[in-house]
Amino acid sequence: MLRIHFTGVDLARVRMAGRPDALWETILSFHRLRDRRDARLFGEWRTETRSRLNSETRLLGALIPSRGYFPDFLTPVEGQYGWDVGLDALRGIRPERMRRELALLGAGTGVGAAFGMPSAVSGGADAPVPRRLRDFMEGGTKHLPRLLGELRGYHRAAVEPYWTHIQAQIEAERAARGRALLDGGADELLASLPPMLRWRAPVLECDYPVDRDVRLRGRGLLLQPSFFCRRTAVTLHDPELPPVLVYPAAAQLASASAAGESIRPLEEQRQRTLGKLVGHTRSVVLRAIGDGATTSELARRAGVSLASASQHACVMREAGLVTTLRRGNAVLHTVTPLGAALLKGGAVAS
């Protein structure tokens, strides 16, 4: 169990990430690539990604074990501002921090190992670092170019082709949480998070492989929804780093339990069922969604019946132009980056 302790100042400083974090998505997708579960959602993605992987990933495999702790320096806080900004921050990592976190990764005995966690993560003593990590640790930052190269190659194969789909899921999540914040403030926002996160003021409890308490101490918390995060939330190990909680986006959870439709590349999204999207009415409906709309709001804004609004939203969702997220007894429709680009008559932003 992970327990995140809030003060009144922390509640005022809770914030949602403005976009998906490309480094978090890349690292977490590496877990999904080696995980055989969730075949309906990730099965095709795994096959397509493996077929595109033509670069070395052995160093990534050493730094990102199948379960448990991986170094905090792989997901710098600057990554929330974009892929290039995050890589620049990783390139500038201090050698002493790298050595410390690699030593933590190498400590693989003790109670935490029962959960796939090194003992040092749960406070165990230092342990010898395995040979596969020792060279990297002793070499310090001279190995960073290789690490950055592997990250870039893997990201291009596993994440970049699906970025529009990932953006759509995170934007739908932001719209839902934004409504909760407007309806009831930070309390309602935290209470509206997916089921593995439970708000029992002033503590946010999370399913977690080890028992841990995080005290925010007035620093607030960045909530970072993620497409490739599954089952349990993830946070940084170092309590002195800016607090962030990465959790599975609700829209992603819904897609996994609904039709089982796999994540698809942008080119395929453009081709699928776009021929259905013709005529004035659907153009009006797409514009009426704006920054997010329930089916009732959509019908009212577009001047159509509830049944018609639902049908048009369904067709546009199949075409990759709209994402739908259930919230309570209502559903919230948001425009994807592809839908926004269609409305603007331009290309999808990268």
Secondary structure, 3 states (H helix, E strand, C coil): CEEEECCHHHHHCEEECCCCCHHHHHHHHHHHHHCCCCHHHHHHHHHHHHHHCCCCCHHHHHHCCCCCCCCHHHCCHHHHHCHHHHHHHHHCCCHHHHHHHHHHHHCCCCHHHHHCCCHHHHCCCCCCCCHHHHHHHHHHHHHHHHHHHHHHHHHHHHCHHHHHHHHHHHHHHHHHHHHHHHHHHHHHHHHCCCCCEEEECCEEEECCCCCEEEECCCCCEEEEEECCCCCCCEECCCCCCCCEEEEECHHHHHHHHCCCCCCCCHHHHHHCCHHHCCCHHHHHHHHHHCCCEEHHHHHHHHCCCHHHHHHHHHHHHHCCCEEEEEECCEEEEEECHHHHHHHHCCCCCC
